[in-house]
Amino acid sequence: MAHAVFVMLLVALCGFEASAAAAGVYSFETYADQACSVLAQTEYVKDVSGSADCYVYTGADGDVADGASSFTLTCNPGPADYAEYESENCTGSGVSSGTDPWFTKTMCTSKGLFRLGLNLDSEDIGTHVEMLVHSAQDTSCLKARVPVQ
């Protein structure tokens, strides 16, 4: 993929009880500037219950809207496996956007941190960890808030 994304690890390992996203919901913000002052887009996703590596797009409250799409994300050593679906549970017709969303790499990075033993006491930090993401070829600011696992 031509779009390289670098995650600044341990940028802000502090909690966000007052996060815009509900517990268990990933929040991904794209800003139009490097100063993170002009919010251009926010996307929310959460795990689909009972389905391994399946995520559905939601609102900030974690509610899934009618017609919501989903995707599978398998974080392997090397490139992650990503596939989009028209359904909200990663079944049925697959669709292709041609590129993986920037936040898939961030999701895999956060899972790797937790798997490597980054044990955070959710009582001390809240429900989410914020990560600031830098792109080698982008002039925007990217932020991710991932649920504490």
DSSP file with accessible surface (Angstrom, degrees, kcal/mol):
  #  RESIDUE AA STRUCTURE BP1 BP2  ACC     N-H-->O    O-->H-N    N-H-->O    O-->H-N    TCO  KAPPA ALPHA  PHI   PSI    X-CA   Y-CA   Z-CA
    1    1 A M              0   0  124      0, 0.0    98,-0.0     0, 0.0     0, 0.0   0.000 360.0 360.0 360.0 135.7    0.0    0.0    0.0
    2    2 A A        +     0   0   88      1,-0.1     2,-0.9     2,-0.1     0, 0.0   0.711 360.0  82.1 -73.6 -20.5    1.4    3.4   -1.0
    3    3 A H        -     0   0   61    133,-0.0     2,-0.4   132,-0.0    -1,-0.1  -0.747  68.1-162.1 -93.1 102.2    0.0    5.2    2.1
    4    4 A A        -     0   0   38     -2,-0.9   132,-1.3     2,-0.0   133,-0.5  -0.691   4.0-165.5 -87.1 133.7    2.5    4.5    5.0
    5    5 A V  E     -A  135   0A  20     -2,-0.4     2,-0.5   130,-0.2   130,-0.2  -0.969   4.1-163.7-121.3 132.6    1.2    5.1    8.5
    6    6 A F  E     -A  134   0A 122    128,-3.1   128,-2.6    -2,-0.4     2,-0.5  -0.965   9.5-149.3-115.8 128.2    3.3    5.4   11.5
    7    7 A V  E     -A  133   0A  27     -2,-0.5     2,-1.0   126,-0.2   126,-0.2  -0.828  10.8-138.9 -98.8 126.8    1.8    5.1   15.0
    8    8 A M    >   -     0   0   90    124,-1.6     3,-1.0    -2,-0.5   124,-0.5  -0.769  28.6-143.1 -83.1 105.9    3.4    7.1   17.7
    9    9 A L  T 3  S+     0   0   91     -2,-1.0     4,-0.1     1,-0.2   122,-0.0  -0.443  74.6   9.5 -73.7 144.5    3.3    4.5   20.5
   10   10 A L  T 3  S+     0   0  105     -2,-0.1     3,-0.4     2,-0.1    -1,-0.2   0.770  80.2 141.7  61.3  28.0    2.7    5.6   24.1
   11   11 A V  S <  S-     0   0   59     -3,-1.0     2,-0.3     1,-0.3   120,-0.1   0.961  82.8  -0.6 -62.7 -50.6    1.8    9.1   22.9
   12   12 A A  B     +B  130   0A  20    118,-0.8     2,-1.4     2,-0.1   118,-0.9  -0.748  64.6 177.5-144.5  90.0   -1.0    9.5   25.5
   13   13 A L        +     0   0   60     -3,-0.4     2,-0.3    -2,-0.3   116,-0.1  -0.498  47.3 114.4 -91.8  65.2   -1.6    6.5   27.7
   14   14 A C        -     0   0   62     -2,-1.4   116,-0.7   116,-0.2   111,-0.1  -0.938  65.0-107.3-132.4 155.8   -4.3    8.2   29.6
   15   15 A G        -     0   0   25     -2,-0.3   111,-0.3   109,-0.3     2,-0.2  -0.342  11.8-152.2 -85.7 165.6   -7.9    7.4   29.8
   16   16 A F    >   +     0   0   50    112,-0.4     3,-1.8     1,-0.1   110,-0.1  -0.670  23.3 163.3-136.5  75.9  -10.9    9.2   28.5
   17   17 A E  T 3  S+     0   0  135      1,-0.3    -1,-0.1    -2,-0.2     6,-0.1   0.884  87.0  49.4 -58.9 -35.2  -13.9    8.6   30.6
   18   18 A A  T 3  S+     0   0  102     -3,-0.1    -1,-0.3     4,-0.0     4,-0.1   0.112  85.3 146.1 -93.1  23.8  -15.5   11.5   28.9
   19   19 A S    <   -     0   0   20     -3,-1.8     4,-0.1     1,-0.1    -3,-0.0  -0.207  60.2-122.6 -58.1 151.0  -14.6   10.2   25.5
   20   20 A A  S    S+     0   0   61      2,-0.1     2,-0.3     7,-0.0    -1,-0.1   0.734  94.2  72.6 -67.7 -20.8  -17.0   10.9   22.7
   21   21 A A  S    S-     0   0    6      4,-0.1    40,-0.2     1,-0.1    -2,-0.1  -0.736  86.8-116.2 -99.4 146.5  -17.3    7.1   22.1
   22   22 A A    >   -     0   0   37     38,-2.7     3,-2.0    -2,-0.3    40,-0.1  -0.258  51.8 -72.0 -70.3 162.4  -19.1    4.7   24.3
   23   23 A A  T 3  S+     0   0   74      1,-0.3    -1,-0.2    38,-0.1     3,-0.1  -0.290 123.6  21.9 -55.3 136.5  -17.2    1.9   26.1
   24   24 A G  T 3  S+     0   0   38    103,-0.3    23,-0.5     1,-0.2     2,-0.5   0.408  98.3 116.0  85.2  -1.7  -16.1   -0.8   23.6
   25   25 A V  E <   -C   46   0A   3     -3,-2.0     2,-0.3    21,-0.1    -1,-0.2  -0.866  59.2-139.5-106.5 129.1  -16.3    1.6   20.6
   26   26 A Y  E     -C   45   0A   1     19,-3.2    19,-1.7    -2,-0.5     2,-0.4  -0.679  17.3-158.1 -80.4 140.4  -13.2    2.6   18.6
   27   27 A S  E     -CD  44 145A   0    118,-2.5   118,-2.9    -2,-0.3     2,-0.5  -0.983   8.8-173.3-124.5 129.7  -13.2    6.2   17.6
   28   28 A F  E     -CD  43 144A   1     15,-2.6    15,-2.5    -2,-0.4     2,-0.4  -0.975   5.1-168.2-128.3 118.3  -11.1    7.5   14.6
   29   29 A E  E     -CD  42 143A  14    114,-3.0   114,-2.4    -2,-0.5     2,-0.5  -0.895   6.9-164.1-112.2 134.0  -10.8   11.2   13.9
   30   30 A T  E     -CD  41 142A  27     11,-3.0    10,-2.8    -2,-0.4    11,-2.0  -0.973  11.0-162.2-114.7 125.1   -9.4   12.8   10.7
   31   31 A Y  E     -CD  39 141A  23    110,-3.0   110,-0.6    -2,-0.5     8,-0.2  -0.793  22.6-134.7-106.6 151.3   -8.5   16.4   10.9
   32   32 A A  S    S+     0   0   64      6,-3.3     2,-0.3    -2,-0.3     7,-0.1   0.556  88.3  43.1 -80.5  -6.5   -7.9   18.7    7.9
   33   33 A D  S >  S-     0   0   39      5,-0.4     3,-1.1   108,-0.1   108,-0.8  -0.901  82.6-117.0-137.8 162.6   -4.8   20.2    9.5
   34   34 A Q  T 3  S+     0   0  143     -2,-0.3   106,-0.1     1,-0.2   108,-0.1   0.693 109.3  66.0 -73.0 -17.3   -1.7   19.0   11.3
   35   35 A A  T 3  S-     0   0   78    106,-0.1    -1,-0.2     1,-0.0   105,-0.1   0.477 104.4-126.4 -83.6  -1.5   -2.6   21.0   14.4
   36   36 A a  S <  S+     0   0   28     -3,-1.1     3,-0.1     2,-0.1    -2,-0.1   0.874  77.0 116.8  59.1  40.2   -5.7   18.8   15.0
   37   37 A S        +     0   0   87      1,-0.2     2,-0.7     2,-0.0    -1,-0.1   0.637  59.3  59.5-110.8 -18.3   -7.9   21.8   15.1
   38   38 A V  S    S-     0   0   78     -5,-0.1    -6,-3.3     0, 0.0     2,-0.4  -0.855  74.2-152.7-116.8  96.6  -10.3   21.3   12.1
   39   39 A L  E     +C   31   0A  88     -2,-0.7    -8,-0.3    -8,-0.2     3,-0.1  -0.515  19.8 172.7 -71.4 123.2  -12.1   18.0   12.5
   40   40 A A  E     -     0   0A  69    -10,-2.8     2,-0.3    -2,-0.4    -9,-0.2   0.795  61.5  -3.9 -99.6 -36.8  -13.0   16.7    9.0
   41   41 A Q  E     -C   30   0A 102    -11,-2.0   -11,-3.0     2,-0.0     2,-0.4  -0.983  50.0-162.0-159.8 144.6  -14.5   13.2    9.8
   42   42 A T  E     -C   29   0A  39     -2,-0.3     2,-0.4   -13,-0.2   -13,-0.2  -1.000  11.3-170.3-129.6 132.8  -15.1   10.8   12.7
   43   43 A E  E     -C   28   0A  44    -15,-2.5   -15,-2.6    -2,-0.4     2,-0.4  -0.962   3.7-161.4-122.0 143.7  -15.7    7.1   12.3
   44   44 A Y  E     +CE  27  58A  41     14,-0.6    14,-2.4    -2,-0.4     2,-0.3  -0.973  13.5 168.7-125.2 136.9  -16.8    4.7   15.0
   45   45 A V  E     -CE  26  57A   0    -19,-1.7   -19,-3.2    -2,-0.4     2,-0.3  -0.963   7.9-173.1-140.0 159.0  -16.6    0.9   15.0
   46   46 A K  E     -CE  25  56A  66     10,-1.8    10,-2.5    -2,-0.3   -21,-0.1  -0.972  36.3 -85.1-146.2 162.3  -17.0   -1.9   17.5
   47   47 A D  E     - E   0  55A  79    -23,-0.5     2,-0.6    -2,-0.3     8,-0.3  -0.372  40.0-124.0 -62.5 144.2  -16.5   -5.7   17.7
   48   48 A V    >   -     0   0   26      6,-2.6     3,-1.7     3,-0.4     6,-0.3  -0.827  34.5-113.4 -90.4 121.8  -19.4   -7.8   16.4
   49   49 A S  T 3  S+     0   0  119     -2,-0.6     3,-0.1     1,-0.2    -1,-0.0  -0.305  94.5   8.6 -57.9 133.9  -20.4  -10.2   19.2
   50   50 A G  T 3  S+     0   0   95      1,-0.1     2,-0.5     4,-0.0    -1,-0.2   0.564 106.2 101.1  76.1   9.9  -19.7  -13.8   18.5
   51   51 A S  S X  S-     0   0   46     -3,-1.7     3,-1.3     3,-0.2    -3,-0.4  -0.960  70.2-130.4-132.0 116.0  -17.8  -13.2   15.3
   52   52 A A  T 3  S-     0   0   86     -2,-0.5     3,-0.1     1,-0.2    -3,-0.0  -0.393  86.0  -4.4 -67.9 133.2  -14.0  -13.3   15.4
   53   53 A D  T 3  S+     0   0   69      1,-0.2    20,-2.2    -2,-0.1     2,-0.4   0.702  98.5 131.7  62.0  23.3  -12.2  -10.3   13.8
   54   54 A b  E <   - F   0  72A   1     -3,-1.3    -6,-2.6    -6,-0.3     2,-0.3  -0.915  31.8-177.6-110.9 134.3  -15.5   -8.7   12.6
   55   55 A Y  E     -EF  47  71A   2     16,-2.9    16,-2.6    -2,-0.4     2,-0.4  -0.965   9.5-155.3-130.5 145.0  -16.2   -5.0   13.2
   56   56 A V  E     -EF  46  70A   4    -10,-2.5   -10,-1.8    -2,-0.3     2,-0.3  -0.922  24.0-113.7-121.6 145.1  -19.3   -3.0   12.4
   57   57 A Y  E     +E   45   0A  43     12,-2.2     8,-0.4    -2,-0.4   -12,-0.3  -0.592  47.4 166.9 -74.9 136.8  -19.6    0.8   11.8
   58   58 A T  E     -E   44   0A  20    -14,-2.4   -14,-0.6    -2,-0.3     6,-0.2  -0.778  37.0 -93.8-135.6-179.0  -21.7    2.5   14.6
   59   59 A G    >   -     0   0   30      4,-2.0     3,-2.1    -2,-0.2    -1,-0.0  -0.416  54.3 -90.1 -87.9 176.3  -22.6    5.8   16.0
   60   60 A A  T 3  S+     0   0   33      1,-0.3   -38,-2.7    -2,-0.1   -35,-0.1   0.813 128.8  58.0 -59.4 -27.6  -20.6    7.3   19.0
   61   61 A D  T 3  S-     0   0   96    -40,-0.2    -1,-0.3     2,-0.1     3,-0.1   0.515 118.1-111.6 -82.1  -3.7  -23.1    5.5   21.3
   62   62 A G  S <  S+     0   0    4     -3,-2.1     2,-0.3     1,-0.3    -2,-0.1   0.402  70.5 141.2  89.0  -2.1  -22.2    2.1   19.8
   63   63 A D        -     0   0  107      1,-0.1    -4,-2.0    -5,-0.0     2,-0.5  -0.555  49.2-133.1 -76.3 137.6  -25.6    1.6   18.2
   64   64 A V        -     0   0   46     -2,-0.3    -6,-0.2    -6,-0.2     2,-0.1  -0.793  19.5-140.6 -92.8 124.1  -25.6    0.0   14.8
   65   65 A A    >   -     0   0   67     -2,-0.5     3,-1.8    -8,-0.4    -8,-0.1  -0.461  31.8 -88.1 -80.8 153.9  -27.8    1.8   12.2
   66   66 A D  T 3  S+     0   0  163      1,-0.3    -1,-0.1    -2,-0.1     0, 0.0  -0.386 116.7  21.9 -57.3 135.5  -29.9    0.0    9.7
   67   67 A G  T 3  S+     0   0   74      1,-0.2    -1,-0.3    -3,-0.1    -2,-0.0   0.567  86.8 158.0  81.9   9.0  -27.8   -0.7    6.6
   68   68 A A    <   -     0   0   15     -3,-1.8    -1,-0.2     1,-0.1     2,-0.2  -0.350  32.6-136.5 -66.2 146.1  -24.5   -0.4    8.4
   69   69 A S        -     0   0   43     19,-0.1   -12,-2.2    20,-0.1     2,-0.3  -0.519  17.6-160.8 -98.0 170.4  -21.5   -2.1    6.8
   70   70 A S  E     -FG  56  85A   1     15,-1.8    15,-2.9    17,-0.4     2,-0.3  -0.856   3.8-156.4-141.4 174.2  -18.9   -4.2    8.5
   71   71 A F  E     -FG  55  84A   0    -16,-2.6   -16,-2.9    -2,-0.3     2,-0.4  -0.990  15.4-129.0-153.4 154.8  -15.4   -5.5    7.9
   72   72 A T  E     -FG  54  83A  31     11,-2.5    11,-1.7    -2,-0.3     2,-0.4  -0.858  22.2-173.7-102.1 144.6  -13.1   -8.2    8.9
   73   73 A L  E     - G   0  82A   0    -20,-2.2     2,-0.6    -2,-0.4     9,-0.2  -0.936   5.3-175.5-141.7 112.8   -9.6   -7.4   10.1
   74   74 A T  E     - G   0  81A  46      7,-2.5     7,-2.5    -2,-0.4     2,-1.0  -0.960  18.2-146.4-111.6 116.8   -7.1  -10.1   10.9
   75   75 A c        +     0   0   30     -2,-0.6     5,-0.1     5,-0.2    -2,-0.0  -0.740  30.2 167.1 -89.2 102.0   -3.8   -8.7   12.3
   76   76 A N        -     0   0   64     -2,-1.0     2,-0.2     3,-0.2    -2,-0.0  -0.673  50.6 -84.7-103.3 164.6   -1.0  -10.9   11.1
   77   77 A P  S    S+     0   0  134      0, 0.0    -1,-0.1     0, 0.0     0, 0.0  -0.539 112.0  12.3 -62.7 133.5    2.7  -10.4   11.2
   78   78 A G  S    S+     0   0   62     -2,-0.2    -2,-0.2    -3,-0.0     0, 0.0  -0.586 128.3   5.7  89.9-157.0    3.1   -8.4    8.0
   79   79 A P  S    S-     0   0  116      0, 0.0    -3,-0.2     0, 0.0     2,-0.1  -0.277  78.2-120.6 -63.5 143.0    0.1   -6.9    6.2
   80   80 A A        -     0   0   27     -5,-0.1     2,-0.6     1,-0.0    -5,-0.2  -0.489  21.7-118.0 -78.1 152.1   -3.2   -7.2    7.9
   81   81 A D  E     +G   74   0A  93     -7,-2.5    -7,-2.5    -2,-0.1     2,-0.4  -0.850  39.0 179.3 -92.7 123.3   -6.1   -9.0    6.1
   82   82 A Y  E     +G   73   0A  36     -2,-0.6     2,-0.3    -9,-0.2    -9,-0.2  -0.981   9.5 168.1-130.0 132.8   -9.0   -6.6    5.5
   83   83 A A  E     -G   72   0A  34    -11,-1.7   -11,-2.5    -2,-0.4     2,-0.3  -0.989  20.6-143.2-145.0 138.6  -12.3   -7.2    3.8
   84   84 A E  E     -GH  71  95A  34     11,-0.9    11,-1.9    -2,-0.3     2,-0.3  -0.748  13.8-166.6-101.8 151.8  -15.5   -5.1    3.6
   85   85 A Y  E     -GH  70  94A  53    -15,-2.9   -15,-1.8    -2,-0.3     9,-0.2  -0.966  27.5-136.7-136.1 150.6  -19.1   -6.4    3.7
   86   86 A E  S    S+     0   0  123      7,-2.0     8,-0.1    -2,-0.3     6,-0.1   0.733  87.2  74.7 -74.9 -23.0  -22.4   -4.8    2.9
   87   87 A S  S    S-     0   0   33      4,-0.7     3,-0.5     6,-0.4   -17,-0.4  -0.320  87.1-120.5 -86.3 172.6  -24.0   -6.4    6.0
   88   88 A E  S    S+     0   0   92      1,-0.2   -17,-0.1   -19,-0.1   -19,-0.1   0.381 107.4  49.3 -93.9   6.9  -23.5   -5.5    9.7
   89   89 A N  S    S-     0   0   73      2,-0.2    -1,-0.2   -19,-0.1     3,-0.1   0.072 113.3-102.0-135.3  26.1  -22.1   -9.0   10.6
   90   90 A b  S    S+     0   0   16     -3,-0.5     2,-0.3     1,-0.2    -2,-0.1   0.827  85.1 113.9  60.8  34.4  -19.4   -9.7    8.0
   91   91 A T        +     0   0   75      2,-0.1    -4,-0.7     3,-0.0    -1,-0.2  -0.857  53.8  22.3-125.8 166.8  -21.5  -12.1    6.0
   92   92 A G  S    S+     0   0   68     -2,-0.3     2,-0.1    -3,-0.1     0, 0.0  -0.474 104.2  17.2  82.3-149.3  -23.0  -11.9    2.5
   93   93 A S        -     0   0   77     -2,-0.2    -7,-2.0     1,-0.1    -6,-0.4  -0.355  67.9-142.7 -67.5 131.4  -21.7   -9.8   -0.4
   94   94 A G  E     -H   85   0A  54     -9,-0.2     2,-0.3    -2,-0.1    -9,-0.3  -0.627  14.7-162.1 -88.0 151.4  -18.2   -8.4   -0.1
   95   95 A V  E     -H   84   0A  52    -11,-1.9   -11,-0.9    -2,-0.3     2,-0.4  -0.903   5.7-145.6-128.2 160.8  -17.4   -4.9   -1.3
   96   96 A S        -     0   0  109     -2,-0.3   -13,-0.0   -13,-0.1   -11,-0.0  -0.991  17.7-178.3-134.2 128.0  -14.1   -3.3   -2.2
   97   97 A S        -     0   0   67     -2,-0.4    -1,-0.1     2,-0.2     3,-0.1   0.504  49.3-119.9 -94.2 -10.0  -13.1    0.3   -1.7
   98   98 A G  S    S+     0   0   64      1,-0.1     2,-0.3     0, 0.0    -2,-0.0   0.097  88.2  54.9  92.5 -24.2   -9.6   -0.3   -3.2
   99   99 A T  S    S-     0   0   92    -98,-0.0    -2,-0.2     0, 0.0    -1,-0.1  -0.984  81.8-116.8-139.7 152.6   -7.8    0.8   -0.1
  100  100 A D        -     0   0   51     -2,-0.3     5,-0.1     1,-0.1   -18,-0.0  -0.660  43.5-101.8 -81.7 142.3   -7.9   -0.2    3.6
  101  101 A P    >   -     0   0   25      0, 0.0     3,-1.7     0, 0.0     4,-0.4  -0.319  30.7-117.2 -60.3 147.6   -9.0    2.6    6.0
  102  102 A W  T >> S+     0   0   32      1,-0.3     3,-0.8     2,-0.1     4,-0.7   0.833 109.7  64.4 -56.4 -31.2   -6.0    4.3    7.7
  103  103 A F  H 3> S+     0   0    0      1,-0.2     4,-2.5     2,-0.2    -1,-0.3   0.643  80.0  78.7 -76.9  -9.0   -7.2    3.1   11.1
  104  104 A T  H <> S+     0   0    1     -3,-1.7     4,-2.2     1,-0.2    -1,-0.2   0.919  95.3  48.8 -64.3 -39.1   -6.9   -0.6   10.4
  105  105 A K  H <> S+     0   0   72     -3,-0.8     4,-2.4    -4,-0.4    -1,-0.2   0.888 110.8  51.1 -65.2 -37.5   -3.1   -0.4   11.0
  106  106 A T  H  X S+     0   0    0     -4,-0.7     4,-2.6     2,-0.2    -2,-0.2   0.903 108.1  51.9 -66.7 -39.9   -3.8    1.5   14.3
  107  107 A M  H  X S+     0   0    0     -4,-2.5     4,-2.3     2,-0.2    -2,-0.2   0.932 111.6  46.6 -61.6 -44.4   -6.3   -1.2   15.4
  108  108 A c  H  X S+     0   0   23     -4,-2.2     4,-2.3     1,-0.2    -2,-0.2   0.901 111.3  52.0 -65.7 -39.0   -3.7   -3.9   14.8
  109  109 A T  H  X S+     0   0   45     -4,-2.4     4,-2.3     2,-0.2    -2,-0.2   0.932 110.3  47.9 -62.0 -45.0   -1.0   -1.8   16.6
  110  110 A S  H  X S+     0   0    1     -4,-2.6     4,-2.1     1,-0.2     5,-0.2   0.916 111.0  50.6 -65.4 -39.6   -3.2   -1.4   19.7
  111  111 A K  H  X S+     0   0   35     -4,-2.3     4,-2.5     1,-0.2    -1,-0.2   0.909 109.9  51.7 -62.7 -39.9   -4.1   -5.1   19.7
  112  112 A G  H  X S+     0   0   15     -4,-2.3     4,-2.2     2,-0.2    -2,-0.2   0.899 107.1  52.6 -63.7 -39.8   -0.3   -5.9   19.5
  113  113 A L  H  <>S+     0   0   32     -4,-2.3     5,-2.1     2,-0.2    -1,-0.2   0.933 112.5  44.0 -61.6 -45.1    0.4   -3.6   22.5
  114  114 A F  H ><5S+     0   0   24     -4,-2.1     3,-1.3     1,-0.2    -2,-0.2   0.907 113.1  51.7 -67.0 -38.9   -2.2   -5.3   24.6
  115  115 A R  H 3<5S+     0   0  173     -4,-2.5    -1,-0.2     1,-0.3    -2,-0.2   0.849 104.4  58.0 -66.3 -32.7   -1.0   -8.7   23.5
  116  116 A L  T 3<5S-     0   0  152     -4,-2.2    -1,-0.3    -5,-0.2    -2,-0.2   0.455 131.3 -88.9 -78.5  -0.5    2.6   -7.8   24.4
  117  117 A G  T < 5S+     0   0   41     -3,-1.3     2,-2.0     1,-0.2    -3,-0.2   0.655  70.3 153.7 107.2  14.9    1.6   -7.1   27.9
  118  118 A L      < -     0   0   41     -5,-2.1     2,-0.8    -6,-0.2    -1,-0.2  -0.610  26.4-175.3 -74.6  86.8    0.6   -3.5   28.1
  119  119 A N        -     0   0  145     -2,-2.0     2,-0.5    -3,-0.1    -5,-0.0  -0.814   3.8-174.9 -92.6 110.9   -1.7   -4.1   31.0
  120  120 A L        -     0   0   40     -2,-0.8     2,-0.8    29,-0.3     3,-0.0  -0.908  26.5-128.5-108.9 131.0   -3.6   -0.9   31.8
  121  121 A D    >>  -     0   0   80     -2,-0.5     4,-1.7     1,-0.2     3,-1.6  -0.678  15.4-152.4 -78.1 111.4   -5.8   -0.8   34.9
  122  122 A S  H 3> S+     0   0   64     -2,-0.8     4,-1.8     1,-0.3    -1,-0.2   0.753  93.1  62.4 -62.9 -20.5   -9.1    0.6   33.4
  123  123 A E  H 34 S+     0   0  169      1,-0.2    -1,-0.3     2,-0.2     4,-0.1   0.832 109.0  42.2 -70.6 -28.6   -9.9    2.1   36.8
  124  124 A D  H <4 S+     0   0  130     -3,-1.6  -109,-0.3     2,-0.1    -2,-0.2   0.813 127.9  25.7 -85.7 -32.6   -6.8    4.3   36.5
  125  125 A I  H  < S-     0   0   24     -4,-1.7     3,-0.4     1,-0.3     2,-0.3   0.556  99.0-127.7-113.3  -9.3   -7.1    5.3   32.9
  126  126 A G     <  -     0   0    3     -4,-1.8    -1,-0.3    -5,-0.3    -2,-0.1  -0.676  49.2 -47.9  98.5-150.6  -10.7    5.1   31.9
  127  127 A T  S    S+     0   0   39     -2,-0.3    21,-2.3     1,-0.1  -103,-0.3   0.619 112.7  41.9-103.6 -16.2  -12.2    3.2   29.0
  128  128 A H  E     - I   0 147A   0     -3,-0.4     2,-0.4    19,-0.3  -112,-0.4  -0.946  59.1-144.5-135.4 154.6  -10.1    4.3   26.1
  129  129 A V  E     - I   0 146A   6     17,-2.6    17,-2.6    -2,-0.3     2,-0.4  -0.962  23.9-138.3-114.1 133.2   -6.4    4.9   25.2
  130  130 A E  E     -BI  12 145A  27   -118,-0.9  -118,-0.8  -116,-0.7     2,-0.4  -0.780  17.8-171.2 -95.4 136.9   -5.7    7.7   22.7
  131  131 A M  E     - I   0 144A   7     13,-3.2    13,-2.6    -2,-0.4     2,-0.5  -0.993  14.8-146.2-125.6 133.1   -3.1    7.3   20.0
  132  132 A L  E     - I   0 143A  40   -124,-0.5  -124,-1.6    -2,-0.4     2,-0.4  -0.865  20.6-156.3 -96.5 129.1   -1.8   10.1   17.7
  133  133 A V  E     -AI   7 142A   1      9,-2.7     9,-1.0    -2,-0.5     2,-0.4  -0.904   6.2-161.5-114.8 133.3   -1.1    8.8   14.3
  134  134 A H  E     -A    6   0A  90   -128,-2.6  -128,-3.1    -2,-0.4     2,-0.4  -0.942   5.0-153.4-115.3 136.6    1.3   10.3   11.8
  135  135 A S  E >   -A    5   0A  18     -2,-0.4     3,-0.8     5,-0.4  -130,-0.2  -0.878  13.8-142.9-106.7 138.1    1.4    9.6    8.1
  136  136 A A  T 3  S+     0   0   65   -132,-1.3  -131,-0.1    -2,-0.4    -1,-0.1   0.731 102.7  31.7 -69.5 -20.3    4.5   10.0    6.0
  137  137 A Q  T 3  S+     0   0  127   -133,-0.5     2,-0.4    -3,-0.0    -1,-0.2   0.162 103.9  84.9-125.2  19.3    2.5   11.4    3.1
  138  138 A D    <   -     0   0   55     -3,-0.8    -3,-0.3     2,-0.1  -135,-0.0  -0.943  53.3-158.2-127.8 144.9   -0.4   13.2    4.7
  139  139 A T        +     0   0  105     -2,-0.4  -105,-0.1     2,-0.1     2,-0.1   0.326  68.6  93.2-101.1   7.7   -0.7   16.7    6.0
  140  140 A S  S    S-     0   0   20   -106,-0.1     2,-0.4  -107,-0.1    -5,-0.4  -0.448  75.6-116.9 -93.9 171.3   -3.6   16.0    8.2
  141  141 A a  E     -D   31   0A   8   -108,-0.8  -110,-3.0  -110,-0.6     2,-0.4  -0.888  26.7-163.0-105.6 139.0   -3.8   14.9   11.9
  142  142 A L  E     -DI  30 133A   3     -9,-1.0    -9,-2.7    -2,-0.4     2,-0.4  -0.987   6.7-175.7-126.0 133.0   -5.2   11.5   12.8
  143  143 A K  E     -DI  29 132A  41   -114,-2.4  -114,-3.0    -2,-0.4     2,-0.4  -0.981   3.9-168.3-128.3 143.8   -6.3   10.4   16.2
  144  144 A A  E     -DI  28 131A   0    -13,-2.6   -13,-3.2    -2,-0.4     2,-0.5  -0.988   8.2-164.5-129.2 137.9   -7.6    7.1   17.4
  145  145 A R  E     -DI  27 130A  29   -118,-2.9  -118,-2.5    -2,-0.4   -15,-0.2  -0.983  18.5-171.4-119.0 114.6   -9.3    6.2   20.7
  146  146 A V  E     - I   0 129A   1    -17,-2.6   -17,-2.6    -2,-0.5  -120,-0.1  -0.852  27.1-105.8-110.3 143.3   -9.2    2.5   21.2
  147  147 A P  E     - I   0 128A  11      0, 0.0   -19,-0.3     0, 0.0     2,-0.2  -0.369  38.2-107.5 -64.7 141.4  -11.0    0.6   24.0
  148  148 A V              0   0   32    -21,-2.3  -124,-0.1   -22,-0.1   -29,-0.0  -0.523 360.0 360.0 -66.5 131.9   -8.9   -0.7   26.8
  149  149 A Q              0   0  107     -2,-0.2   -29,-0.3    -3,-0.1    -1,-0.0  -0.853 360.0 360.0-114.7 360.0   -8.6   -4.5   26.4
